[in-house]
Amino acid sequence: MKLKTYEDMNLLELDVMKEISSIGTSHAATALSKLLQKEIRITIPEVNILGYEEAVDKIGYIEELVTATLVRMSNEVNGLMLFIFKLDLANAVLEKLIGRRYDSFEELDELAYSALEEIGNIIICSYVNAFTQLVGVEIDLSVPSSTVNMLGGVLTVPMAEYGYVTDKLMYINAEFIMGGEKLSDGLLMLPDIESLNSILEKLGVS
Amino acid sequence: MTDKELKVGIGDMKFARGDSRIITYALGSCIGITFYDPAIKLGGLLHIMLPNRVDPNDPKVFKYADSGIKETIRKLSAFGMLKSRTIVKIAGGAKMFEMKGSGSSDFGNIGQRNAAMVKKVLMEERMRISAEDTGGAYARTMLINVANGDVVIRTVGKPEKHL
């Protein structure tokens, strides 16, 4: 059966997405671990299909300042990948990378901002790479684009992009455990519905 | 009426009379539109996400600029609003991500398209926009105090702005 929106996915299909996400996330963690030269463990990701307000509540609060990196997917899968840094994860990364912590994203200088954009990009790319190998599709990725903005505002971007098709977002949430600290990441993988159908078809579940 | 704060979600509209405040958080590419009739202290706040309703059977009228504005005017008019007295202010329509590279020029312009549609529909309705804070690359929280029609815009790292 062809899906019309994300929430049409049945338990089996969601399980498959979870499995793919688990592999994708572990690739991303490996890449991050190499870069930071630090052991990083991850928890098994949850895949949630959420409405806008649920997604905001799950990640943080609506006016919370976050740094987000966005990459567009094209070719055999079209859609968006969005990685959201909350301050604790950003600081853990920046401390290791440039030796500084920040009290707020408002203080972020050019160097820290570029570092976060690059990390976001690496996480997204390694995630997508794992995904392409597993599913057997070709995906081209755009140059990353980042913003420091209110969480609620950031999440309206995918909402508006797919607003004519669905009111839901697919949120993949894993915890990175770095030096005993549990850090929550926020990765949103948003293939368009046609692509999601072809992914599930390729994996033989739909 | 008691002093209270109403929250407007994405693609929704709320209105009130008297001592109330209506707020919508973190408008990104979305647009917040306040309607205020000072003679009867009636105020509404609409939060639209997309320019036009394509499917006429889509029940989410407030999600789109065209159907949202028309429905808001219809509702508020039923409560005594007169278009000629009403003060309209808009905020939002930001471009949250600047996409580089070819083939992405259209992406991220939804804020601009939303703003253009809001202005077009309001003009067709013969309602003048008395103040606006649109564009840019940052999210805005918009609040209207229905007791006096004051509209406040909150953004990160900047002082509050009264429209």
Interface residues (C-beta under 8 A of the other chain):
Chain A: Y52 E53 I62 E63 L65 A68 L70 R72 S74 E106 S142 V143 S145 S146 T147 V148 N149 M150 L151 G152 G153 V154 L155 T156 V157 M159 A160 E161 G163 Y164 D167
Chain B: G9 I10 G11 Y25 A26 L27 G28 S29 C30 M49 L50 V54 K60 K63 A94 M96 F97 E98 M99 K100 G101 G103 S104 F107 G108 I110 A137 Y138 A139 R140 T141 R154 V156 G157
